[in-house]
């Protein structure tokens, strides 16, 4: 039951930040430093998420089929392939590697 209390509290916290962010005046959001900070935070959070979800398994670093799939996804993103095709190609790569190895 304690985990559900934490999940609900975290959900309320995240939703309240979203509402507070939508209440900010336009002059604050259009400030160059705030805009730049938001861009950097987005990239940093995404990189952290990819690192943890892609290479950590049971609190240990794990280099398995996810690494080649991620590298293929990066390559396809650089080539400006549509996102859905990137996801499908990366998923197929990871599935094939797990099936054959």
LUMNULO-985650 format. One record per atom (N, C-alpha, C): residue number from 1; atom name; x, y, z. Coordinates in pm, 1 decimal, always signed. Layout:
BEGIN
<site resi="NUM" name="CA" xx="X" yy="Y" zz="Z"/>
...
***
This chain:
BEGIN
<site resi="1" name="N" xx="+81.6" yy="-119.4" zz="+0.0"/>
<site resi="1" name="CA" xx="+0.0" yy="+0.0" zz="+0.0"/>
<site resi="1" name="C" xx="+86.1" yy="+126.1" zz="+0.0"/>
<site resi="2" name="N" xx="+204.5" yy="+117.7" zz="+61.9"/>
<site resi="2" name="CA" xx="+291.4" yy="+235.0" zz="+69.2"/>
<site resi="2" name="C" xx="+338.6" yy="+279.8" zz="-68.1"/>
<site resi="3" name="N" xx="+358.7" yy="+184.3" zz="-158.8"/>
<site resi="3" name="CA" xx="+404.7" yy="+220.5" zz="-293.0"/>
<site resi="3" name="C" xx="+298.6" yy="+300.2" zz="-366.2"/>
<site resi="4" name="N" xx="+170.8" yy="+266.6" zz="-345.0"/>
<site resi="4" name="CA" xx="+63.1" yy="+339.6" zz="-411.6"/>
<site resi="4" name="C" xx="+52.9" yy="+481.8" zz="-359.4"/>
<site resi="5" name="N" xx="+80.2" yy="+501.5" zz="-232.5"/>
<site resi="5" name="CA" xx="+79.9" yy="+637.3" zz="-177.1"/>
<site resi="5" name="C" xx="+189.7" yy="+719.6" zz="-244.0"/>
<site resi="6" name="N" xx="+306.4" yy="+659.0" zz="-263.3"/>
<site resi="6" name="CA" xx="+416.7" yy="+728.6" zz="-329.6"/>
<site resi="6" name="C" xx="+382.8" yy="+758.7" zz="-475.4"/>
<site resi="7" name="N" xx="+320.6" yy="+664.7" zz="-543.5"/>
<site resi="7" name="CA" xx="+283.2" yy="+685.8" zz="-683.8"/>
<site resi="7" name="C" xx="+180.3" yy="+797.9" zz="-694.9"/>
<site resi="8" name="N" xx="+81.5" yy="+797.2" zz="-609.3"/>
<site resi="8" name="CA" xx="-21.4" yy="+901.8" zz="-612.5"/>
<site resi="8" name="C" xx="+38.7" yy="+1037.4" zz="-577.4"/>
<site resi="9" name="N" xx="+125.7" yy="+1042.5" zz="-475.9"/>
<site resi="9" name="CA" xx="+189.4" yy="+1169.3" zz="-437.8"/>
<site resi="9" name="C" xx="+276.3" yy="+1222.4" zz="-551.6"/>
<site resi="10" name="N" xx="+351.1" yy="+1134.4" zz="-616.4"/>
<site resi="10" name="CA" xx="+434.8" yy="+1177.6" zz="-728.1"/>
<site resi="10" name="C" xx="+348.8" yy="+1226.3" zz="-844.4"/>
<site resi="11" name="N" xx="+238.1" yy="+1158.9" zz="-869.8"/>
<site resi="11" name="CA" xx="+148.1" yy="+1201.3" zz="-977.7"/>
<site resi="11" name="C" xx="+90.1" yy="+1339.0" zz="-950.3"/>
<site resi="12" name="N" xx="+49.2" yy="+1362.7" zz="-827.4"/>
<site resi="12" name="CA" xx="-3.9" yy="+1494.1" zz="-789.7"/>
<site resi="12" name="C" xx="+104.0" yy="+1600.8" zz="-804.4"/>
<site resi="13" name="N" xx="+225.7" yy="+1569.4" zz="-762.8"/>
<site resi="13" name="CA" xx="+335.1" yy="+1666.8" zz="-773.8"/>
<site resi="13" name="C" xx="+362.9" yy="+1702.1" zz="-919.8"/>
<site resi="14" name="N" xx="+369.9" yy="+1601.2" zz="-1005.7"/>
<site resi="14" name="CA" xx="+398.5" yy="+1626.0" zz="-1146.5"/>
<site resi="14" name="C" xx="+285.6" yy="+1705.1" zz="-1211.5"/>
<site resi="15" name="N" xx="+162.4" yy="+1669.4" zz="-1181.4"/>
<site resi="15" name="CA" xx="+49.0" yy="+1739.4" zz="-1240.8"/>
<site resi="15" name="C" xx="+42.5" yy="+1883.7" zz="-1192.3"/>
<site resi="16" name="N" xx="+75.3" yy="+1906.7" zz="-1065.3"/>
<site resi="16" name="CA" xx="+73.4" yy="+2044.6" zz="-1014.3"/>
<site resi="16" name="C" xx="+179.9" yy="+2129.8" zz="-1083.4"/>
<site resi="17" name="N" xx="+296.4" yy="+2072.2" zz="-1112.7"/>
<site resi="17" name="CA" xx="+400.1" yy="+2146.3" zz="-1184.9"/>
<site resi="17" name="C" xx="+353.7" yy="+2180.0" zz="-1326.1"/>
<site resi="18" name="N" xx="+281.9" yy="+2086.7" zz="-1387.8"/>
<site resi="18" name="CA" xx="+229.9" yy="+2111.3" zz="-1522.1"/>
<site resi="18" name="C" xx="+129.9" yy="+2226.8" zz="-1520.2"/>
<site resi="19" name="N" xx="+41.9" yy="+2227.6" zz="-1422.2"/>
<site resi="19" name="CA" xx="-56.2" yy="+2336.0" zz="-1411.3"/>
<site resi="19" name="C" xx="+13.9" yy="+2468.4" zz="-1381.0"/>
<site resi="20" name="N" xx="+109.7" yy="+2465.8" zz="-1288.7"/>
<site resi="20" name="CA" xx="+182.4" yy="+2589.5" zz="-1256.9"/>
<site resi="20" name="C" xx="+258.2" yy="+2641.6" zz="-1379.2"/>
<site resi="21" name="N" xx="+313.8" yy="+2552.6" zz="-1457.6"/>
<site resi="21" name="CA" xx="+385.1" yy="+2594.3" zz="-1577.8"/>
<site resi="21" name="C" xx="+293.5" yy="+2659.2" zz="-1680.0"/>
<site resi="22" name="N" xx="+170.7" yy="+2610.9" zz="-1688.5"/>
<site resi="22" name="CA" xx="+77.9" yy="+2670.9" zz="-1784.5"/>
<site resi="22" name="C" xx="+26.7" yy="+2807.0" zz="-1737.1"/>
<site resi="23" name="N" xx="+43.1" yy="+2837.4" zz="-1609.3"/>
<site resi="23" name="CA" xx="-2.1" yy="+2966.3" zz="-1555.6"/>
<site resi="23" name="C" xx="+104.6" yy="+3076.2" zz="-1565.9"/>
<site resi="24" name="N" xx="+226.3" yy="+3039.1" zz="-1605.3"/>
<site resi="24" name="CA" xx="+331.7" yy="+3139.3" zz="-1616.2"/>
<site resi="24" name="C" xx="+300.4" yy="+3237.4" zz="-1728.7"/>
<site resi="25" name="N" xx="+331.9" yy="+3364.3" zz="-1706.2"/>
<site resi="25" name="CA" xx="+307.3" yy="+3461.6" zz="-1812.6"/>
<site resi="25" name="C" xx="+401.7" yy="+3439.3" zz="-1931.7"/>
<site resi="26" name="N" xx="+359.1" yy="+3483.3" zz="-2048.6"/>
<site resi="26" name="CA" xx="+435.4" yy="+3463.4" zz="-2172.1"/>
<site resi="26" name="C" xx="+572.5" yy="+3529.6" zz="-2165.8"/>
<site resi="27" name="N" xx="+583.2" yy="+3642.3" zz="-2098.0"/>
<site resi="27" name="CA" xx="+712.3" yy="+3712.7" zz="-2091.7"/>
<site resi="27" name="C" xx="+817.1" yy="+3629.5" zz="-2018.2"/>
<site resi="28" name="N" xx="+775.0" yy="+3548.6" zz="-1921.6"/>
<site resi="28" name="CA" xx="+869.8" yy="+3461.4" zz="-1851.0"/>
<site resi="28" name="C" xx="+913.6" yy="+3347.1" zz="-1942.6"/>
<site resi="29" name="N" xx="+818.5" yy="+3289.0" zz="-2012.2"/>
<site resi="29" name="CA" xx="+850.1" yy="+3174.9" zz="-2098.8"/>
<site resi="29" name="C" xx="+931.7" yy="+3213.6" zz="-2220.7"/>
<site resi="30" name="N" xx="+917.4" yy="+3336.1" zz="-2267.5"/>
<site resi="30" name="CA" xx="+989.8" yy="+3377.7" zz="-2387.1"/>
<site resi="30" name="C" xx="+1127.5" yy="+3435.7" zz="-2355.9"/>
<site resi="31" name="N" xx="+1163.0" yy="+3441.8" zz="-2228.6"/>
<site resi="31" name="CA" xx="+1295.9" yy="+3492.3" zz="-2191.5"/>
<site resi="31" name="C" xx="+1402.2" yy="+3397.3" zz="-2246.5"/>
<site resi="32" name="N" xx="+1507.9" yy="+3451.1" zz="-2309.3"/>
<site resi="32" name="CA" xx="+1609.0" yy="+3364.5" zz="-2373.3"/>
<site resi="32" name="C" xx="+1676.7" yy="+3266.2" zz="-2277.4"/>
<site resi="33" name="N" xx="+1704.3" yy="+3308.9" zz="-2154.1"/>
<site resi="33" name="CA" xx="+1771.1" yy="+3218.3" zz="-2060.1"/>
<site resi="33" name="C" xx="+1679.6" yy="+3103.8" zz="-2018.2"/>
<site resi="34" name="N" xx="+1553.1" yy="+3131.8" zz="-1997.3"/>
<site resi="34" name="CA" xx="+1457.5" yy="+3027.1" zz="-1961.1"/>
<site resi="34" name="C" xx="+1439.9" yy="+2930.2" zz="-2077.2"/>
<site resi="35" name="N" xx="+1432.2" yy="+2984.1" zz="-2197.3"/>
<site resi="35" name="CA" xx="+1416.9" yy="+2900.5" zz="-2315.8"/>
<site resi="35" name="C" xx="+1538.0" yy="+2808.7" zz="-2333.9"/>
<site resi="36" name="N" xx="+1655.4" yy="+2862.4" zz="-2313.5"/>
<site resi="36" name="CA" xx="+1778.3" yy="+2783.5" zz="-2327.3"/>
<site resi="36" name="C" xx="+1787.2" yy="+2677.4" zz="-2217.0"/>
<site resi="37" name="N" xx="+1750.6" yy="+2715.3" zz="-2094.0"/>
<site resi="37" name="CA" xx="+1752.2" yy="+2620.2" zz="-1983.4"/>
<site resi="37" name="C" xx="+1655.0" yy="+2505.0" zz="-2009.1"/>
<site resi="38" name="N" xx="+1537.4" yy="+2536.2" zz="-2058.8"/>
<site resi="38" name="CA" xx="+1438.9" yy="+2432.4" zz="-2088.5"/>
<site resi="38" name="C" xx="+1490.7" yy="+2336.4" zz="-2194.7"/>
<site resi="39" name="N" xx="+1560.1" yy="+2388.7" zz="-2293.4"/>
<site resi="39" name="CA" xx="+1617.3" yy="+2303.7" zz="-2398.0"/>
<site resi="39" name="C" xx="+1722.9" yy="+2210.6" zz="-2340.1"/>
<site resi="40" name="N" xx="+1812.5" yy="+2264.8" zz="-2258.5"/>
<site resi="40" name="CA" xx="+1917.7" yy="+2181.9" zz="-2199.3"/>
<site resi="40" name="C" xx="+1860.9" yy="+2077.8" zz="-2103.5"/>
<site resi="41" name="N" xx="+1761.1" yy="+2114.8" zz="-2025.1"/>
<site resi="41" name="CA" xx="+1701.0" yy="+2019.5" zz="-1932.5"/>
<site resi="41" name="C" xx="+1633.2" yy="+1905.2" zz="-2007.0"/>
<site resi="42" name="N" xx="+1568.0" yy="+1936.5" zz="-2116.2"/>
<site resi="42" name="CA" xx="+1501.9" yy="+1832.4" zz="-2195.1"/>
<site resi="42" name="C" xx="+1603.6" yy="+1732.1" zz="-2247.4"/>
<site resi="43" name="N" xx="+1713.0" yy="+1781.3" zz="-2301.5"/>
<site resi="43" name="CA" xx="+1816.8" yy="+1692.3" zz="-2355.2"/>
<site resi="43" name="C" xx="+1879.9" yy="+1610.5" zz="-2243.9"/>
<site resi="44" name="N" xx="+1908.5" yy="+1672.8" zz="-2130.3"/>
<site resi="44" name="CA" xx="+1971.5" yy="+1601.3" zz="-2018.7"/>
<site resi="44" name="C" xx="+1880.1" yy="+1493.2" zz="-1961.8"/>
<site resi="45" name="N" xx="+1752.1" yy="+1524.1" zz="-1946.4"/>
<site resi="45" name="CA" xx="+1658.6" yy="+1424.9" zz="-1894.6"/>
<site resi="45" name="C" xx="+1641.4" yy="+1309.0" zz="-1992.0"/>
<site resi="46" name="N" xx="+1635.9" yy="+1338.9" zz="-2120.3"/>
<site resi="46" name="CA" xx="+1621.6" yy="+1232.7" zz="-2219.7"/>
<site resi="46" name="C" xx="+1746.5" yy="+1144.2" zz="-2223.8"/>
<site resi="47" name="N" xx="+1863.3" yy="+1204.1" zz="-2214.7"/>
<site resi="47" name="CA" xx="+1987.5" yy="+1126.5" zz="-2213.7"/>
<site resi="47" name="C" xx="+1993.9" yy="+1036.5" zz="-2090.0"/>
<site resi="48" name="N" xx="+1953.1" yy="+1089.1" zz="-1976.8"/>
<site resi="48" name="CA" xx="+1950.7" yy="+1008.0" zz="-1855.0"/>
<site resi="48" name="C" xx="+1853.3" yy="+892.2" zz="-1865.9"/>
<site resi="49" name="N" xx="+1737.4" yy="+918.9" zz="-1922.4"/>
<site resi="49" name="CA" xx="+1637.2" yy="+813.7" zz="-1939.9"/>
<site resi="49" name="C" xx="+1687.6" yy="+704.8" zz="-2034.1"/>
<site resi="50" name="N" xx="+1747.9" yy="+743.5" zz="-2143.7"/>
<site resi="50" name="CA" xx="+1802.0" yy="+645.1" zz="-2237.9"/>
<site resi="50" name="C" xx="+1913.6" yy="+564.6" zz="-2171.5"/>
<site resi="51" name="N" xx="+1998.0" yy="+630.9" zz="-2095.7"/>
<site resi="51" name="CA" xx="+2106.8" yy="+560.6" zz="-2028.2"/>
<site resi="51" name="C" xx="+2057.4" yy="+458.7" zz="-1927.4"/>
<site resi="52" name="N" xx="+1962.3" yy="+498.1" zz="-1845.6"/>
<site resi="52" name="CA" xx="+1911.4" yy="+407.5" zz="-1742.9"/>
<site resi="52" name="C" xx="+1828.3" yy="+296.0" zz="-1804.5"/>
<site resi="53" name="N" xx="+1738.2" yy="+329.3" zz="-1896.0"/>
<site resi="53" name="CA" xx="+1651.7" yy="+227.0" zz="-1955.8"/>
<site resi="53" name="C" xx="+1726.8" yy="+138.2" zz="-2054.7"/>
<site resi="54" name="N" xx="+1832.4" yy="+190.6" zz="-2114.4"/>
<site resi="54" name="CA" xx="+1902.7" yy="+115.0" zz="-2216.3"/>
<site resi="54" name="C" xx="+2016.2" yy="+29.3" zz="-2166.2"/>
<site resi="55" name="N" xx="+2077.4" yy="+67.6" zz="-2056.7"/>
<site resi="55" name="CA" xx="+2199.6" yy="-1.4" zz="-2016.2"/>
<site resi="55" name="C" xx="+2202.9" yy="-49.0" zz="-1871.9"/>
<site resi="56" name="N" xx="+2096.0" yy="-33.6" zz="-1798.2"/>
<site resi="56" name="CA" xx="+2094.1" yy="-77.6" zz="-1658.5"/>
<site resi="56" name="C" xx="+1988.8" yy="-185.4" zz="-1642.4"/>
<site resi="57" name="N" xx="+2030.1" yy="-294.9" zz="-1580.9"/>
<site resi="57" name="CA" xx="+1939.9" yy="-406.6" zz="-1556.8"/>
<site resi="57" name="C" xx="+1970.5" yy="-461.9" zz="-1417.9"/>
<site resi="58" name="N" xx="+1874.4" yy="-456.7" zz="-1328.1"/>
<site resi="58" name="CA" xx="+1893.8" yy="-503.4" zz="-1190.1"/>
<site resi="58" name="C" xx="+2013.7" yy="-435.8" zz="-1123.8"/>
<site resi="59" name="N" xx="+2021.2" yy="-305.5" zz="-1138.9"/>
<site resi="59" name="CA" xx="+2125.9" yy="-221.9" zz="-1078.3"/>
<site resi="59" name="C" xx="+2266.4" yy="-255.1" zz="-1127.4"/>
<site resi="60" name="N" xx="+2276.9" yy="-315.2" zz="-1242.8"/>
<site resi="60" name="CA" xx="+2406.6" yy="-343.3" zz="-1304.2"/>
<site resi="60" name="C" xx="+2404.3" yy="-296.7" zz="-1448.4"/>
<site resi="61" name="N" xx="+2520.1" yy="-253.2" zz="-1496.4"/>
<site resi="61" name="CA" xx="+2528.6" yy="-213.0" zz="-1636.6"/>
<site resi="61" name="C" xx="+2524.0" yy="-337.8" zz="-1722.5"/>
<site resi="62" name="N" xx="+2438.1" yy="-335.3" zz="-1822.1"/>
<site resi="62" name="CA" xx="+2415.6" yy="-451.2" zz="-1906.7"/>
<site resi="62" name="C" xx="+2421.5" yy="-408.9" zz="-2053.1"/>
<site resi="63" name="N" xx="+2512.9" yy="-467.2" zz="-2126.9"/>
<site resi="63" name="CA" xx="+2523.9" yy="-439.4" zz="-2270.4"/>
<site resi="63" name="C" xx="+2470.6" yy="-561.1" zz="-2344.2"/>
<site resi="64" name="N" xx="+2344.9" yy="-551.6" zz="-2385.8"/>
<site resi="64" name="CA" xx="+2281.2" yy="-663.2" zz="-2454.4"/>
<site resi="64" name="C" xx="+2226.5" yy="-615.5" zz="-2588.6"/>
<site resi="65" name="N" xx="+2116.6" yy="-670.6" zz="-2633.7"/>
<site resi="65" name="CA" xx="+2060.4" yy="-638.8" zz="-2765.5"/>
<site resi="65" name="C" xx="+2011.2" yy="-495.1" zz="-2775.2"/>
<site resi="66" name="N" xx="+1994.4" yy="-429.3" zz="-2661.6"/>
<site resi="66" name="CA" xx="+1946.4" yy="-290.8" zz="-2665.4"/>
<site resi="66" name="C" xx="+2051.0" yy="-195.4" zz="-2722.2"/>
<site resi="67" name="N" xx="+2179.1" yy="-224.6" zz="-2701.6"/>
<site resi="67" name="CA" xx="+2284.7" yy="-135.4" zz="-2751.1"/>
<site resi="67" name="C" xx="+2285.9" yy="-125.7" zz="-2903.6"/>
<site resi="68" name="N" xx="+2291.8" yy="-236.6" zz="-2978.6"/>
<site resi="68" name="CA" xx="+2285.9" yy="-222.7" zz="-3125.4"/>
<site resi="68" name="C" xx="+2155.4" yy="-160.2" zz="-3173.6"/>
<site resi="69" name="N" xx="+2044.9" yy="-190.3" zz="-3106.7"/>
<site resi="69" name="CA" xx="+1917.0" yy="-130.2" zz="-3145.4"/>
<site resi="69" name="C" xx="+1920.8" yy="+20.7" zz="-3125.1"/>
<site resi="70" name="N" xx="+1978.7" yy="+65.3" zz="-3015.7"/>
<site resi="70" name="CA" xx="+1990.5" yy="+208.8" zz="-2989.3"/>
<site resi="70" name="C" xx="+2083.7" yy="+275.4" zz="-3090.1"/>
<site resi="71" name="N" xx="+2193.9" yy="+210.8" zz="-3122.3"/>
<site resi="71" name="CA" xx="+2286.1" yy="+266.8" zz="-3221.1"/>
<site resi="71" name="C" xx="+2220.3" yy="+278.6" zz="-3357.9"/>
<site resi="72" name="N" xx="+2141.1" yy="+178.4" zz="-3395.5"/>
<site resi="72" name="CA" xx="+2067.6" yy="+185.6" zz="-3521.3"/>
<site resi="72" name="C" xx="+1966.4" yy="+300.2" zz="-3517.3"/>
<site resi="73" name="N" xx="+1898.6" yy="+316.8" zz="-3404.7"/>
<site resi="73" name="CA" xx="+1801.5" yy="+425.4" zz="-3392.1"/>
<site resi="73" name="C" xx="+1869.5" yy="+561.8" zz="-3405.6"/>
<site resi="74" name="N" xx="+1987.5" yy="+576.6" zz="-3347.0"/>
<site resi="74" name="CA" xx="+2061.8" yy="+702.9" zz="-3359.3"/>
<site resi="74" name="C" xx="+2100.0" yy="+727.3" zz="-3505.0"/>
<site resi="75" name="N" xx="+2149.4" yy="+625.5" zz="-3570.7"/>
<site resi="75" name="CA" xx="+2186.9" yy="+639.2" zz="-3711.8"/>
<site resi="75" name="C" xx="+2066.7" yy="+678.9" zz="-3797.7"/>
<site resi="76" name="N" xx="+1954.5" yy="+612.7" zz="-3775.9"/>
<site resi="76" name="CA" xx="+1835.4" yy="+646.1" zz="-3853.7"/>
<site resi="76" name="C" xx="+1784.0" yy="+785.9" zz="-3821.8"/>
<site resi="77" name="N" xx="+1798.3" yy="+828.1" zz="-3697.5"/>
<site resi="77" name="CA" xx="+1756.9" yy="+964.2" zz="-3661.5"/>
<site resi="77" name="C" xx="+1846.3" yy="+1067.5" zz="-3729.6"/>
<site resi="78" name="N" xx="+1975.3" yy="+1038.4" zz="-3739.1"/>
<site resi="78" name="CA" xx="+2066.9" yy="+1129.1" zz="-3808.8"/>
<site resi="78" name="C" xx="+2029.8" yy="+1137.7" zz="-3956.8"/>
<site resi="79" name="N" xx="+1984.7" yy="+1025.9" zz="-4012.8"/>
<site resi="79" name="CA" xx="+1943.8" yy="+1023.4" zz="-4153.2"/>
<site resi="79" name="C" xx="+1803.2" yy="+1079.4" zz="-4175.1"/>
<site resi="80" name="N" xx="+1739.1" yy="+1123.5" zz="-4067.0"/>
<site resi="80" name="CA" xx="+1605.5" yy="+1185.0" zz="-4070.5"/>
<site resi="80" name="C" xx="+1497.1" yy="+1090.9" zz="-4122.7"/>
<site resi="81" name="N" xx="+1504.4" yy="+966.7" zz="-4078.6"/>
<site resi="81" name="CA" xx="+1400.9" yy="+868.4" zz="-4109.9"/>
<site resi="81" name="C" xx="+1279.9" yy="+899.0" zz="-4020.8"/>
<site resi="82" name="N" xx="+1158.0" yy="+877.6" zz="-4067.2"/>
<site resi="82" name="CA" xx="+1040.4" yy="+901.8" zz="-3982.7"/>
<site resi="82" name="C" xx="+1046.6" yy="+820.7" zz="-3852.2"/>
<site resi="83" name="N" xx="+995.0" yy="+880.8" zz="-3746.8"/>
<site resi="83" name="CA" xx="+1008.7" yy="+824.6" zz="-3612.2"/>
<site resi="83" name="C" xx="+951.5" yy="+683.5" zz="-3601.1"/>
<site resi="84" name="N" xx="+836.5" yy="+659.7" zz="-3659.0"/>
<site resi="84" name="CA" xx="+775.1" yy="+527.2" zz="-3647.4"/>
<site resi="84" name="C" xx="+863.4" yy="+420.6" zz="-3710.8"/>
<site resi="85" name="N" xx="+932.0" yy="+454.8" zz="-3819.5"/>
<site resi="85" name="CA" xx="+1023.4" yy="+359.0" zz="-3882.2"/>
<site resi="85" name="C" xx="+1146.8" yy="+334.9" zz="-3795.8"/>
<site resi="86" name="N" xx="+1191.3" yy="+438.3" zz="-3725.5"/>
<site resi="86" name="CA" xx="+1303.7" yy="+422.3" zz="-3632.9"/>
<site resi="86" name="C" xx="+1266.4" yy="+324.1" zz="-3522.5"/>
<site resi="87" name="N" xx="+1148.7" yy="+342.9" zz="-3464.7"/>
<site resi="87" name="CA" xx="+1103.3" yy="+254.6" zz="-3357.1"/>
<site resi="87" name="C" xx="+1090.4" yy="+111.5" zz="-3406.0"/>
<site resi="88" name="N" xx="+1029.2" yy="+93.4" zz="-3522.1"/>
<site resi="88" name="CA" xx="+1011.9" yy="-41.4" zz="-3575.8"/>
<site resi="88" name="C" xx="+1145.6" yy="-108.3" zz="-3607.2"/>
<site resi="89" name="N" xx="+1237.6" yy="-34.3" zz="-3665.6"/>
<site resi="89" name="CA" xx="+1368.0" yy="-91.8" zz="-3699.6"/>
<site resi="89" name="C" xx="+1447.0" yy="-127.9" zz="-3573.7"/>
<site resi="90" name="N" xx="+1443.9" yy="-41.7" zz="-3474.1"/>
<site resi="90" name="CA" xx="+1515.6" yy="-70.0" zz="-3349.3"/>
<site resi="90" name="C" xx="+1454.1" yy="-189.6" zz="-3277.1"/>
<site resi="91" name="N" xx="+1322.2" yy="-196.4" zz="-3274.7"/>
<site resi="91" name="CA" xx="+1255.6" yy="-309.9" zz="-3209.7"/>
<site resi="91" name="C" xx="+1285.8" yy="-440.0" zz="-3283.0"/>
<site resi="92" name="N" xx="+1284.0" yy="-436.9" zz="-3415.1"/>
<site resi="92" name="CA" xx="+1314.5" yy="-556.9" zz="-3493.2"/>
<site resi="92" name="C" xx="+1459.0" yy="-600.1" zz="-3472.7"/>
<site resi="93" name="N" xx="+1549.2" yy="-504.9" zz="-3464.3"/>
<site resi="93" name="CA" xx="+1690.4" yy="-537.2" zz="-3441.0"/>
<site resi="93" name="C" xx="+1709.0" yy="-604.1" zz="-3305.7"/>
<site resi="94" name="N" xx="+1651.2" yy="-546.3" zz="-3202.1"/>
<site resi="94" name="CA" xx="+1663.6" yy="-604.7" zz="-3067.8"/>
<site resi="94" name="C" xx="+1599.0" yy="-743.4" zz="-3062.4"/>
<site resi="95" name="N" xx="+1482.6" yy="-758.4" zz="-3125.9"/>
<site resi="95" name="CA" xx="+1414.9" yy="-887.7" zz="-3125.3"/>
<site resi="95" name="C" xx="+1496.8" yy="-992.7" zz="-3198.9"/>
<site resi="96" name="N" xx="+1552.2" yy="-955.6" zz="-3314.4"/>
<site resi="96" name="CA" xx="+1631.7" yy="-1052.8" zz="-3391.1"/>
<site resi="96" name="C" xx="+1756.3" yy="-1093.2" zz="-3315.2"/>
<site resi="97" name="N" xx="+1823.1" yy="-998.5" zz="-3252.7"/>
<site resi="97" name="CA" xx="+1943.8" yy="-1031.9" zz="-3177.2"/>
<site resi="97" name="C" xx="+1912.0" yy="-1120.4" zz="-3057.5"/>
<site resi="98" name="N" xx="+1801.1" yy="-1091.8" zz="-2991.5"/>
<site resi="98" name="CA" xx="+1763.4" yy="-1176.7" zz="-2877.3"/>
<site resi="98" name="C" xx="+1719.8" yy="-1316.6" zz="-2923.3"/>
<site resi="99" name="N" xx="+1659.5" yy="-1325.7" zz="-3039.4"/>
<site resi="99" name="CA" xx="+1614.4" yy="-1455.7" zz="-3089.9"/>
<site resi="99" name="C" xx="+1733.4" yy="-1542.3" zz="-3132.1"/>
<site resi="100" name="N" xx="+1830.1" yy="-1482.2" zz="-3200.8"/>
<site resi="100" name="CA" xx="+1941.1" yy="-1559.8" zz="-3254.8"/>
<site resi="100" name="C" xx="+2058.5" yy="-1577.0" zz="-3158.8"/>
<site resi="101" name="N" xx="+2066.8" yy="-1493.1" zz="-3056.7"/>
<site resi="101" name="CA" xx="+2181.1" yy="-1503.7" zz="-2964.5"/>
<site resi="101" name="C" xx="+2131.9" yy="-1529.8" zz="-2827.8"/>
***
